[in-house]
Amino acid sequence: MAKTPAQRIKKHGSKAAVPQHHLPPAVNPTTARTPEKARSNSNLIVIAGVVASLFLFWYLHLLTLDQLRQLSTGLAMPDSLIGGFDPAYIGQLDAAMDEDARGQLNYVHKTAGTLFPLIFAFTWLLLIGTNVARKTLRWALWALPLLFVVVRLWGNVAIDGVLATDAPDPGQVALASGLTVAGWVLLVLSLVAGAVAVFLGARRPKATP
């Protein structure tokens, strides 16, 4: 029968050979998460988000909203008017659209009109966060897509509100128009911010192994 370490020490004294037990390492060093791997995973998510944003922009502005012109005697939807609109235009649009047409526009706002700004903003936040190291600059660039998503979603509600009212208040129309213009401006500025982030990321020195 094999003796225990205590029995060996009692019999042989300091000359007793006590087997040493070593625990295996808890973490496999070959599976360590490196900054390069994290950056690669982020880039894959950004690419997927950019593709989804492009598709949703095409679907929303170049397909669905354009098709709704068939229900408004050719008048463009307020979302498509980069320069905004006035109460007279809203009056013409309201007279040309029936309840079903307004319901379809409202449905578009709740689906693609909501998904596009949310996915675009999330993608741009990740793009900027991955490529911009300076905290102050990163937050400054982040502000643009964050403002964009808030303004676009607020603009959807404002447009539905003025079209649902028989005689919308000029102030309501001005608010909806201002939000629409601001949404387009913030979209362009967000694209510029994304380009700046990519440029800064490309200039970042590569880590040496």
N, C-alpha and C positions, 0 to 999 in steps of 0.2 A: 504494500500500500504506500502511495506517495506521501511523503511528509510535508506538512505545511511549512511556510517560511519560519514561523515561530519555533517549531520543533527543530528545524535545521540549525537555527541560531543557538538554541539551548544545548544541542549535542556538539556542534563544531565551533561554537563561539564566533569570533569575528571573521573566521575563515569560511564561514558558511556561504554558499553560493545561492543567492536569492534571485530568482528570475525577475527581470524587469518587464513591466507591462506598459506599453505606450498606446494611448488612444489615437485613432486615426484622425487626421485633420477634419474639422467640421465643414469646411468650405473647400470645394475644388477650385484651386486658383485658376484653372483653365476656363472656368465659367464666369469669371468676374465680369461685372458690367463696366465696360470702359466708356469714357466720354465719346469715343468714335462710334461705338455701337448705339449709344443713346441718340447721338446726332443722326445716324443713319435711319433709326426707327422714326424719329421726328420728321425727317425728310420724306419718308414714305407716306406718312399721314398728311403732310402738307400737299404732296402731289395729288393724293386722292381727293383732298378738299378743294384744290384748284380745279380739278376736272369736274367735281360735283357742282362747284360754283358757276363754272362756265356753262354747264348744261342747264342749270336752273335759270341763269340769266337769259339764255336763249329761249327756254321754254316759257318764261314769264313775259319778257318784253318783246321778243321777236316772233313769238307764236301765239300765245294765249291772248294777251292784251290786244294784239293786232287783229285777231279773229273776232274779238268783241266789237270791233268797228262795224261788223255786219249787223249788229243789233242797235247801232246808234246812228244809222244813216251816214256812215263814213266818218263820224267825229271820233277823234282819238280819245282814249281814256286819259283821265287826269294824270295818272302815274307816268305816262309817256311824255308829258309836256315838260321838257327840261327848263324852259323859261317861265313856267308857272301858268296861271290862268286867272280870269277875273269873274265876277258874279254873272256877267252877261253870258260867258261861255258855259258856265255851270247851268244857267237857265236853259240854254239851247240843248245841252246834253241831257238834262233832266227831262225835257219835253220829248226828246227823241227816244229815250230808253223807257221801256215799260217795267213793271214790277219784276218780271222774270229776268230781264237783262241786268237790273240792279242786283238781284239775288246772285246771279252768276259772277258779277264783279266782286261781290262780298265774299263768295266762296273762293275765288282766286286769291283774294287778300289773306284768307285764313289758311290757305294751303301753300302754294308756291310763293306767294307774297310774304309769307312768314318764314318758310324754309330758306329762301335765298339769302336774306340778310343774316340769319342766324349762322348758317354754314359758312358764309363768306367771312363773317366777323371772327368765328372760331378759327378758321384757317389762317387768317391774317394775324391773329394774336399769336398763334403757334409759330408762324413764319418769322415774325418780328422777334419773339422771345428766343428762338433758336439762333438767330444771326446777330443780334445786337447785344453786346456785353455790358455797355454802360447803362446803369439803372435809370438815370434821369432821362436819357435819350430814349430808352426802351419804353418808359411810361408815356413820354410825349408822343411817340409813334402809336402806342396802343390806344391813346385817346381817340384817334381818328376812326378806326373800325368800331370802337365801342359807341361813339356818338352816332355813327352811321346806322347801327342796328336799332338804337333807340328812336332816332328820327324817322327811319323808314316804317317801323311798326306803328309809331304815333301817326305818321302820315296816312297809313292805311285806314286807321280808325277815323281820322278827320275827313278823308274823302268819302267814306261810307256815310258819315254823318251829314255832310252837306247834300249828298244825293238823296238821302232818305227824307229830307225836309222839303216841303213844298216851296217855301220861300226862305232859303237860307240867309242868315245874317251875313252882311258883308265882312264882318270881323271873322266869322267862321271860315268863309271862303279865303280870306287873306291868310289865315292860319294854315289851312290845308295847302294853299299855294306855296307859302313860305317853306313849309315842311318838305314839299315835293322838290323845290329848288335846292334846299339844303341837303336833301338826300342825295341828289345827283352830284353836288359839289363834294360832299364827304366821300362818295364812292370814288371819284377821281383822285381826291387827296389820299385816300386809303391805298389806291393802286400805286401812287407815287411813294408812299411810305413803305410799301412792300418792296418796291424797286430799290429804295435806299437801304433797306435791311439786307437784301440779297447782295448788294454792292459791298456793304460793310462786312458781311459774312465771308465774301470771297477774298477780302483783304486781310482777314484775320490770319495770323501766322499759324501754320500747321504744327501740331505737337510732334516733337521728335521722339522716336521710340527709345 
